[in-house]
Amino acid sequence: MRIRPSALALVLSAIACSPGWTAEASQSLTPAVRLTGFNWDRVPLNLHFGKRTGDMTDAEIDFVARHSNLIALEKSHGVNPHGSTEAGIADSARRIVQRNPAAKVLFYLNAFINWPGYDAFRTYRPEWTLRTAAGEVVTHPSGTPRPDPSNAEFREWWSEVVAKANRSAPLGGVFVDALPQALTPALAKLVGEEKARAIGAGLREMMALTKRKLGPDRVVLVNGIRTTDFREILDWEGIDGVMIEHFGAFKTDSPAAIKADLDSLALAASKGKFVVIKGWPGFNFTEREMMQRPYAELLKLARERITFPLACFLVAAEPGSHFCYSWGYTDRHGMLESYPELERPLGPPKAAAQWDGLTATREFAHASVSVDLTTQRARIDWR
């Protein structure tokens, strides 16, 4: 049985494929296109990483500036040479934007884990730390304390940290991590149902407050949604985009889970949001034995295995969607490497994807894409 593509996808694709369509003209189509500088020229790429051991080289800066207009620099980026995450991200942002003025470099700040390495924590107050009803500090599995977003003073402090970073450097917004960790049933078991609801409501207000401070031209990209879970985030005020961080990995690799994630791109677009799909090469940075292999071997595998996650992205991509690919979150996890498929001309889609059960095909100006979610096989024919 052939499944009819969503009306939204058909309309967007028709507009994107019209003779007069340009990236500039599409800016009136969706805020996601205007905010991210999205276009179909090549696979729209999000680079998301941190380099903690040293400064970025000129070659690395040039690579980032050439390959992406949407870059998120992770926690502890540049801490060693610059002394803090704020200073490290600011320095790299200045250098990237100097080479690519269209680049949106996003500041990283976790909304529910107090990762160290920030100058801002000098003004953080202990009473903002989340505690159980018995008074015990609630922590991330790493042992790092969690803040309490139900506290209005914390929300004001957190949003101001983001706003100050963006005022102090040529940044294009913020990547907000760990929202789902505050929305799971496990949290209610620790702090009680009423407190858990207050934390969720507080996070929702914190995102809206942050966006008001940043203004309409800066991006609030959050992590995120997972299959059908946490889709309520798509209705939160102030959020421009969401990441699907564990696409096809971390126990979300079933055909049904992959299809649900792909469906989220059209759902997000219908609500005026964009989605970043974070693809993986079948292994990740948490696998100790795998990480002991030579870097060149890991990169070779990553290049060989990009077709399936990329094809999945392409059949579901909406204007504003971005693809991200690596096996981790540092400069040593394959993010700052070239992949032939990401260098090729793509061009706009000729129509929305055609789905037949769990298989799909889609035509682009310079590529034909087919994917089978059941067998996890895919093909991209470039032309």
Beta strands, then each sheet from edge to edge (+ up, - down):
strand 1: 2-3
strand 2: 46-49
strand 3: 70-73
strand 4: 104-110
strand 5: 173-177
strand 6: 219-223
strand 7: 241-244
strand 8: 274-279
strand 9: 322-325
strand 10: 354-356
strand 11: 359-364
strand 12: 367-372
strand 13: 377-382
sheet 1: 1+ 10- 11+ 12- 13+
sheet 2: 2+ 3+ 4+ 5+ 6+ 7+ 8+ 9+
end
